[in-house]
Amino acid sequence: MKTEGQAFVQEKMQAALMADPTMDEAEQKAKISQFTAEYQKEAMTKLIEEAKK
């Protein structure tokens, strides 16, 4: 799951950097935090769904 999370964040960051290549380090860190939170939310939702089965 950790490597999936890293891949998710990396993919999102690549797309964000392509959209805005002038992003500074602070903006990049904020985006990484945002994408990490998105992944964690999705992962928790999947785990909860699996537990319900």
DAGIVEN-V392981 format. One record per pair of residues at least 24 apart in sequence whose ideal C-beta (glycine too) atoms are under 7 Angstrom apart, sorted by the first residue. I is the first residue (numbers start at 1). GAP is how many residues later the second one is. Records with the same first field share a line. If there is no record, write none. Layout:
I=GAP  GAP
This chain:
1=42
5=34
8=27  31
9=26  27  30
